[in-house]
């Protein structure tokens, strides 16, 4: 099995690292309450795109646009002409409600899982299938 990072395009990883570095620079300018709610989304056509998770934070960011542009030029050589602020609410993690426990597996299902475990070559999958078969 390949490591997850091998599926990613190296240029995308470089871009993500650059955006993260710029985000850290921008955050040094911001008041403590705002820092965790702002990140650099992109720089495109001379426009620095800042993303925040609420309209309240976006309002505060608008007052700091000039300082942010100066910081980007000084530390990253970015000569953006303007700042665009986008509001993107953060998705809340899904937490499933506890449901009824599943009924135990019948003998046929256990045997099918055991046969499936015997037929696979991947040791991790084989181990998992055998565990399911015995927990039934």
N, C-alpha and C positions, 0 to 999 in steps of 0.2 A: 504494500500500500504506500502511495506517495505522500510525502509531507504536504500539508495544506498550502504552504507558501509556494510550492512548485507549480501550482495551478495559476498563480497570479502573474500578470505581465510585469516585468521589472520596471517599465516606465510608469506604470500605475503606482507601484510601490514608491518610486522616487517622488512622484507628485504628491502622494499621501504624506510622505516624510516632510516635504517642503511646506505643505499646508499646515502640518502639525507644528513645525518650527515657527512659522509665521503666527499661528494661533498663540503660541507661548509668548511671543514678543508683544502681541496686541494685549494679552492679558496682563502684562506687567504695567501697562498704562491705566488699566481699569480699576475702579474701586473694588474692594474685596467682594462685596455682594454681587457684583456684575460678572466677575471673572469666570465663574463656572457656567455662565449662561450665554457665552459668546464664543464663537469660533470662526476661523476664516474658511469660507466655502469655496472660493475660487478667485482668480484674477484673470479677467478676460477683457480684451479690447480697452485697456486702460482703466478698467473699473474693478475696484476691490470689493468683493462681495462678502459681507459679514452676515453670519447667521446667528439668530438668537431664538430662544424658546418662548418668548412672550412679547406682547406689544409694549409692556411696561419697560422691559429691558431695551427694546428697539428705540424707544423714546430717549432713554438716557444715552444710548450710543450715538444718536444723531448730534448731540451736543459735543461729542468727542471726535468727530470725523477728521478735523484738521490735524489733531495730535496723532491720530492713528496713521494718517497718510505720511506725516513726517517720520514716524517710527519705521514704517515699511521702507521708506526711501533710505533712511540712515543705516538700518541694519540688514536689509535684504536687497538693496539696490532696485527696489520696485518703484517705478515712477508712475503710479496710478494717478489719474486725474480726478477721480471721484470715488465715492463710497456708495454702495447700494446695500441696504439692510433688508434682509428677508427674515420673516418670522416662520419658524418651523417648530410647532409643538413637539415635544419629546413623547414618543410612544411609551405608554406604561407597559411594563412586563405583564404578560398573561399569567395568571395564577389560577389553575383549574380548581374547581370546587371538589372537595372529596366526594367520591361517588361510592356506590355499593362495591364491595369487594367482588372480584370476578370468581365465578364458580371454579372448582378444581377441574383440571383436565381429565377427560375420561381415558381409559386404557388405550383406545385406538389412537387418540391424539398423541399420547406419550410415545407409542410405538412409531408413529409417523415422524415425530421429531427425532427419535433415536436413529431411524433409518436415514433421515436427512443429514444428521450429524455424521453418520458413517460415510456418506457419499461426497461430502465437501472436503476440499483440500486445505482451505484456509484454517489454520489452527485456532485462531480467535473465534471464528464463526462456529467451528465444531464445538469448542468449549461452551459457548453460549447456548447452542442448541441442546447440548447434553444437560446443561443446567436447567433449562426450561423443561426438558423431559422428566427430570427427576423431581422438580418442585411441584409438578402437576397437582 
